[in-house]
Structures are given as structure tokens and as C-alpha cells.
Amino acid sequence: MTDNLIAGVMVFLGLFLIGGVFSLGRQGLKIGAIFCAVGAAMAITAGVMWW
């Protein structure tokens, strides 16, 4: 049960960071958007692999 919960949290964190990518991209903060994109990709990958 806890493994699925952690995986769900990681996927949710990745989706939250994708929202940050769009937000930072619209503000013109490209380096921040890049860091958020990398973090989102890592979080979603970790969540899927943990599942």
C-alpha cells in the first residue's frame, strides 16, 4: 500500500512541476523552466518505475 502511495505522490509532484514549466515559460524564465522540466521528467519516471 505504501509503495503505491509514494508512486502516486511522485507522479503528482511531476504533474505539479509540469505546471511550473508552463508558468515559468510564460514569465520568460527559461532556465527555471528547464530545471522544472528535468525535475518533472525524473519525478514521473520514478513514480512509474516505483509502481
Backbone as JSON Lines, residues from 0, in Angstrom:
{"i":0,"aa":"M","n":[0.83,-1.2,0.0],"ca":[0.0,0.0,0.0],"c":[0.86,1.25,0.0]}
{"i":1,"aa":"T","n":[1.9,1.26,0.81],"ca":[2.75,2.46,0.9],"c":[3.51,2.71,-0.39]}
{"i":2,"aa":"D","n":[3.9,1.63,-1.09],"ca":[4.63,1.81,-2.34],"c":[3.76,2.52,-3.37]}
{"i":3,"aa":"N","n":[2.5,2.14,-3.46],"ca":[1.61,2.81,-4.41],"c":[1.36,4.25,-4.02]}
{"i":4,"aa":"L","n":[1.32,4.53,-2.73],"ca":[1.12,5.89,-2.27],"c":[2.31,6.76,-2.65]}
{"i":5,"aa":"I","n":[3.51,6.25,-2.44],"ca":[4.72,7.0,-2.79],"c":[4.78,7.22,-4.31]}
{"i":6,"aa":"A","n":[4.43,6.2,-5.07],"ca":[4.42,6.33,-6.53],"c":[3.42,7.39,-6.97]}
{"i":7,"aa":"G","n":[2.25,7.4,-6.36],"ca":[1.24,8.4,-6.68],"c":[1.71,9.81,-6.34]}
{"i":8,"aa":"V","n":[2.39,9.94,-5.23],"ca":[2.93,11.25,-4.83],"c":[3.99,11.71,-5.82]}
{"i":9,"aa":"M","n":[4.82,10.81,-6.28],"ca":[5.85,11.18,-7.25],"c":[5.23,11.63,-8.58]}
{"i":10,"aa":"V","n":[4.2,10.93,-9.03],"ca":[3.53,11.33,-10.28],"c":[2.84,12.68,-10.08]}
{"i":11,"aa":"F","n":[2.2,12.87,-8.94],"ca":[1.56,14.16,-8.66],"c":[2.6,15.28,-8.63]}
{"i":12,"aa":"L","n":[3.74,15.03,-8.02],"ca":[4.81,16.03,-7.99],"c":[5.29,16.36,-9.4]}
{"i":13,"aa":"G","n":[5.4,15.35,-10.24],"ca":[5.8,15.58,-11.62],"c":[4.8,16.43,-12.38]}
{"i":14,"aa":"L","n":[3.5,16.17,-12.17],"ca":[2.47,16.98,-12.81],"c":[2.47,18.41,-12.29]}
{"i":15,"aa":"F","n":[2.74,18.57,-11.0],"ca":[2.85,19.9,-10.41],"c":[4.02,20.66,-11.04]}
{"i":16,"aa":"L","n":[5.13,19.97,-11.25],"ca":[6.3,20.61,-11.86],"c":[6.05,20.94,-13.33]}
{"i":17,"aa":"I","n":[5.25,20.15,-14.03],"ca":[4.9,20.49,-15.41],"c":[4.14,21.81,-15.44]}
{"i":18,"aa":"G","n":[3.28,22.01,-14.46],"ca":[2.59,23.3,-14.35],"c":[3.59,24.43,-14.14]}
{"i":19,"aa":"G","n":[4.64,24.16,-13.37],"ca":[5.69,25.15,-13.16],"c":[6.44,25.46,-14.44]}
{"i":20,"aa":"V","n":[6.61,24.46,-15.29],"ca":[7.28,24.69,-16.58],"c":[6.49,25.7,-17.4]}
{"i":21,"aa":"F","n":[5.17,25.49,-17.5],"ca":[4.34,26.42,-18.28],"c":[4.36,27.81,-17.66]}
{"i":22,"aa":"S","n":[4.28,27.87,-16.33],"ca":[4.25,29.16,-15.66],"c":[5.56,29.92,-15.85]}
{"i":23,"aa":"L","n":[6.68,29.25,-15.64],"ca":[7.97,29.9,-15.79],"c":[8.26,30.24,-17.25]}
{"i":24,"aa":"G","n":[7.8,29.41,-18.15],"ca":[7.98,29.69,-19.57],"c":[7.24,30.95,-20.0]}
{"i":25,"aa":"R","n":[6.04,31.14,-19.48],"ca":[5.26,32.34,-19.83],"c":[5.87,33.59,-19.23]}
{"i":26,"aa":"Q","n":[6.58,33.45,-18.11],"ca":[7.22,34.61,-17.49],"c":[8.57,34.92,-18.11]}
{"i":27,"aa":"G","n":[9.05,34.05,-18.99],"ca":[10.32,34.27,-19.65],"c":[11.52,33.76,-18.87]}
{"i":28,"aa":"L","n":[11.3,32.97,-17.84],"ca":[12.39,32.42,-17.03],"c":[12.74,31.03,-17.57]}
{"i":29,"aa":"K","n":[13.5,31.03,-18.64],"ca":[13.76,29.77,-19.36],"c":[14.61,28.79,-18.55]}
{"i":30,"aa":"I","n":[15.59,29.28,-17.8],"ca":[16.45,28.36,-17.03],"c":[15.63,27.67,-15.93]}
{"i":31,"aa":"G","n":[14.72,28.4,-15.31],"ca":[13.85,27.8,-14.29],"c":[12.92,26.77,-14.9]}
{"i":32,"aa":"A","n":[12.42,27.07,-16.1],"ca":[11.54,26.13,-16.79],"c":[12.29,24.85,-17.15]}
{"i":33,"aa":"I","n":[13.56,24.99,-17.52],"ca":[14.37,23.82,-17.85],"c":[14.57,22.95,-16.61]}
{"i":34,"aa":"F","n":[14.89,23.58,-15.47],"ca":[15.07,22.81,-14.24],"c":[13.78,22.12,-13.81]}
{"i":35,"aa":"C","n":[12.65,22.81,-13.95],"ca":[11.36,22.19,-13.62],"c":[11.06,21.03,-14.56]}
{"i":36,"aa":"A","n":[11.38,21.18,-15.84],"ca":[11.12,20.11,-16.81],"c":[11.95,18.87,-16.47]}
{"i":37,"aa":"V","n":[13.2,19.08,-16.12],"ca":[14.06,17.94,-15.74],"c":[13.52,17.28,-14.47]}
{"i":38,"aa":"G","n":[13.14,18.08,-13.49],"ca":[12.58,17.54,-12.25],"c":[11.28,16.79,-12.49]}
{"i":39,"aa":"A","n":[10.45,17.33,-13.38],"ca":[9.17,16.67,-13.69],"c":[9.41,15.33,-14.37]}
{"i":40,"aa":"A","n":[10.35,15.31,-15.31],"ca":[10.65,14.05,-16.0],"c":[11.19,13.01,-15.02]}
{"i":41,"aa":"M","n":[12.05,13.43,-14.12],"ca":[12.61,12.49,-13.14],"c":[11.54,12.0,-12.18]}
{"i":42,"aa":"A","n":[10.65,12.9,-11.71],"ca":[9.62,12.51,-10.75],"c":[8.61,11.56,-11.38]}
{"i":43,"aa":"I","n":[8.18,11.85,-12.6],"ca":[7.21,10.97,-13.26],"c":[7.84,9.62,-13.56]}
{"i":44,"aa":"T","n":[9.09,9.62,-14.02],"ca":[9.79,8.35,-14.28],"c":[9.92,7.53,-13.0]}
{"i":45,"aa":"A","n":[10.29,8.18,-11.91],"ca":[10.42,7.48,-10.63],"c":[9.08,6.91,-10.18]}
{"i":46,"aa":"G","n":[8.01,7.7,-10.35],"ca":[6.69,7.22,-9.95],"c":[6.24,6.03,-10.76]}
{"i":47,"aa":"V","n":[6.49,6.06,-12.06],"ca":[6.07,4.95,-12.92],"c":[6.91,3.71,-12.62]}
{"i":48,"aa":"M","n":[8.19,3.88,-12.42],"ca":[9.05,2.72,-12.13],"c":[8.76,2.15,-10.75]}
{"i":49,"aa":"W","n":[8.35,3.0,-9.81],"ca":[8.06,2.55,-8.44],"c":[6.75,1.76,-8.4]}
{"i":50,"aa":"W","n":[5.83,2.07,-9.3],"ca":[4.53,1.44,-9.32],"c":[4.72,-0.04,-9.46]}
